[in-house]
Amino acid sequence: MTGLPPRELATSTKAHWHVAGVSVRGVSHVKRNQPCQDAHFWREFPGAAMVVSVADGAGSASLSQLGAARAAVSSVDWVAELMNGQLPMLDEEWRQLLLAALETAHESVTTVAEKRKVTTRELATTLILAIVTLDTVACVQVGDGACVVLTEEGEVESVTAPQRGEHLNETFFFTAPNYQEAAQFSIWHGSVRGVAVFSDGLQMLALKMPEGRPHPAFFMPLFDMVAAQENTREVEEELRVFLQSDRITARADDDLTLVVASIHHL
């Protein structure tokens, strides 16, 4: 990284994240006896920094659940290794950090395909990767789904938006050879109170389409629910019940992944 010296992670910061994340099998996958092909992963660092990933495996790919899991875990792990207790200062440095993680995750998925003697297409997946601090959300996305931020003022704003191709139902996949060309980078600056990352199964409920603007009525109860609880297992069970409720499944039959984080000041 170039430019100004990187910021040290403020290990004395009296704040940490309440995080809840779940991936559930969609109604259509249950009917077809398919596994959940979504995956998510997250890690928190000292100084109230966090990295989270969400991957949505292609329904038509035979091993997409493996591709999604590998992409989600390897991208987060690589960010953790590259950050090494420091944060970028400039937007271009954030972009280079995200790009390096994207490239490493792509290589990791390709390696899995080679070991299984299949094409990378059989592990096709989308990927959203977000690095979150108290004043920045740096995100890269290939494919559908989105990342939104809750500001200190209580506004819910888009960081990224779903990506679509020229044709109906055409989706960009992180496993495609041209994944870097399709990558959407976004660096959001401001006071961060919360963040949510979700797969495309929820986007018609969570976003006003085609603009991609978040519905506050969808997100605010979720942010409040996560903020109010310390027990991660309990809040994730509440989130799972919500995603499997009739209210959601009546309008969304795909696999669903939602990760919600809210900052907690000690």
SVG drawing of the C-alpha trace seen along z (x, -y; Angstrom):
<svg xmlns="http://www.w3.org/2000/svg" viewBox="-47 -12 51 47">
<polyline fill="none" stroke="black" stroke-width="0.4" points="0.0,0.0 1.2,-3.5 0.3,-7.0 -0.1,-8.1 1.1,-5.8 -1.6,-3.3 -3.7,-3.8 -3.0,-1.6 -6.0,0.3 -7.1,-1.6 -6.9,1.3 -8.1,-0.9 -11.4,-1.7 -14.2,-0.9 -16.5,0.5 -17.2,3.8 -19.7,5.3 -22.8,7.3 -23.0,9.6 -25.6,12.1 -25.4,14.0 -27.4,16.9 -27.8,18.8 -31.0,20.8 -32.2,23.1 -34.8,21.6 -38.3,23.1 -37.4,24.0 -34.3,25.9 -36.3,27.8 -38.7,28.9 -35.9,30.0 -33.9,31.6 -31.0,29.3 -28.6,28.1 -28.3,24.5 -25.9,22.9 -25.3,19.7 -22.4,19.1 -21.2,16.3 -18.3,15.6 -17.1,12.8 -14.3,11.8 -13.9,8.9 -10.6,7.2 -9.4,5.0 -10.4,1.4 -13.9,2.1 -12.9,3.2 -14.8,6.1 -14.8,8.0 -17.8,9.9 -18.5,11.9 -21.6,13.3 -21.5,15.7 -24.5,17.1 -23.8,20.3 -25.4,20.7 -28.4,23.0 -27.4,24.6 -23.9,25.4 -23.4,28.9 -20.8,27.8 -21.7,24.2 -22.1,24.6 -18.4,25.5 -17.5,22.5 -19.6,20.2 -18.1,21.5 -14.5,21.3 -15.0,17.8 -16.5,16.5 -13.9,17.9 -10.7,17.3 -11.6,13.7 -12.1,12.8 -9.0,14.7 -6.9,12.9 -8.1,9.5 -7.2,10.4 -3.7,11.4 -3.2,8.2 -4.5,5.8 -2.1,7.1 -3.2,4.5 -3.4,1.6 -6.0,-0.2 -5.6,-1.9 -5.8,-5.7 -6.7,-6.3 -9.7,-5.0 -7.3,-3.5 -5.5,-1.6 -8.9,-0.2 -9.6,0.8 -6.2,2.5 -6.8,4.4 -10.2,5.6 -8.8,6.5 -6.0,8.6 -8.6,10.5 -10.8,11.0 -7.9,12.4 -6.8,14.7 -10.4,16.0 -10.7,16.6 -7.4,18.6 -8.7,20.6 -11.9,21.6 -10.0,22.5 -7.7,24.8 -10.8,26.6 -12.1,27.1 -8.7,28.5 -8.5,30.9 -12.0,32.2 -11.2,32.3 -14.2,30.2 -14.4,26.8 -14.7,23.7 -18.1,23.2 -19.3,26.1 -18.4,24.0 -20.0,20.8 -20.8,18.2 -21.3,14.5 -19.3,12.7 -19.7,9.6 -16.8,8.6 -17.1,5.7 -14.5,4.2 -16.2,2.1 -14.7,-0.4 -16.3,-3.1 -16.0,-5.6 -15.6,-3.5 -17.4,-0.7 -15.1,0.6 -16.9,3.1 -16.4,5.1 -19.1,7.1 -19.4,9.4 -23.0,10.4 -26.3,9.8 -27.1,9.1 -26.0,5.8 -24.4,4.1 -26.2,1.3 -25.0,-0.9 -26.9,-2.4 -25.5,-5.8 -25.2,-7.5 -28.1,-9.7 -30.3,-6.6 -30.4,-6.6 -30.1,-3.4 -28.0,-3.9 -26.8,-1.7 -23.1,-0.9 -23.4,1.5 -26.3,2.5 -27.3,5.8 -25.6,6.3 -27.4,7.6 -26.3,8.2 -27.9,7.1 -30.3,9.9 -33.1,10.9 -31.9,13.3 -28.3,12.9 -26.0,12.8 -22.3,12.0 -20.4,14.7 -17.2,14.3 -15.9,17.6 -16.0,16.3 -12.8,15.5 -13.7,11.8 -14.7,11.4 -12.4,8.4 -14.2,6.5 -17.5,7.2 -16.3,6.2 -18.1,3.2 -16.0,1.3 -17.5,-1.2 -15.9,-3.1 -18.4,-4.8 -17.2,-7.3 -19.2,-8.5 -20.1,-7.5 -21.1,-3.8 -23.7,-2.5 -24.5,0.7 -24.1,2.7 -26.0,5.4 -24.9,7.7 -27.3,10.1 -27.7,12.4 -30.1,11.9 -32.8,14.0 -33.7,11.0 -33.1,8.1 -36.7,7.8 -37.9,7.5 -35.1,5.4 -34.5,3.0 -36.6,0.7 -35.9,2.0 -34.6,1.2 -33.0,-1.7 -31.5,0.5 -32.4,-1.8 -32.9,-0.1 -36.2,0.1 -35.7,-1.3 -38.8,0.6 -37.1,3.8 -33.7,3.1 -34.4,1.0 -36.1,3.8 -33.2,6.1 -30.5,3.6 -32.5,3.0 -32.7,6.7 -29.0,7.3 -28.0,4.2 -30.1,5.3 -28.6,8.7 -25.1,10.0 -25.9,13.7 -24.9,14.3 -26.5,17.8 -29.9,16.5 -30.0,13.6 -29.0,15.8 -31.8,18.1 -34.2,15.2 -32.8,14.2 -33.3,17.7 -36.9,17.8 -37.5,14.5 -36.0,15.7 -38.0,18.9 -41.3,17.1 -44.3,17.1 -43.8,13.3 -40.5,13.9 -40.9,17.3 -44.2,16.2 -42.1,13.7 -38.7,15.3 -38.1,19.0 -34.3,18.9 -31.7,19.5 -31.4,16.6 -28.3,15.1 -28.3,12.1 -25.5,10.8 -26.4,7.8 -23.9,6.0 -24.5,3.2 -21.8,1.3 -21.9,1.5 -20.1,-1.3 -18.9,-0.1"/>
</svg>
